[in-house]
């Protein structure tokens, strides 16, 4: 092992990427355990189905990282993320969230001090690059926990997520 230590920036970026991929792994486990009906099932009208949460996460990650930090045009239609009631199965949702996170990983992995400290205009806010990455990782973790909880409720089973697979 080398005596070289990684910079705080590198550690932050690597940890952010690892956390995002870990969340995707948990979402994959959940979606693979749910039926098509369960993926779009809402406990009540004011709740979101796991499928809606996946659409919402993909939209948020695209808006904040891929567009906001990566410069790709923002084409997000946030209301549709919650209005959708079906049409996509587990395979399509897994592909969407995994692909979106990997696109974001490319942007995050290419960041440096200047990029982490630069202020951006994202979703009517003005975060630094660091704040944008942190917001996305936290947001992804929060909704992943909701998907895990809903999956446990619907399946009545432990999901054995102590060591989720990495994508």
C-alpha positions, 0 to 999 in steps of 0.5 A: 500500500502506498503512502500517498493519501487521496485528497478530500475531493477525490474521497468525496467524489469516490464516496458519492459514486459508491453511495449512488451505486449502492442505492441502485443495487438496493433499488434493483433488488426491490424491483426484481422482487415486485410484480408489475402491479406492485411496482405501480401500487400506491398505499393511498392517493397521496403516496408514491409507488416504487415506480414513481420514485424511480422515475422521480430519482432519474429525473432529479439526477438528470436535472441536478448532475447530468444537466446542472453540472454536466451541461446537457439540456434540462428536459425534465417533466417533474409532474409526469414522474408522479402522474405515471401509473404504469407502462414500465416494468422492472427491467425498464425501470432498472435500466433507467435508474442504472443508466442515469446513475452511470451518466451522472458518475461520468460527470461526478468523476470528472469534477475538480476543485474548481468544479466543486466550488463553482456556483450553478443555477439548478432547480431555482437554486444556486448550489456549488458543485459539491452541494449539488452532488451531496443533494443528489446522493442524499435524495437518492438515499432517502427515496431508496429507503422508501422503495425498500420499505414499500417492498418489504411491506408489499412482499412481507419479506426481509430483503437481505440488503446488508451487502447489496450488489454493486452495479 
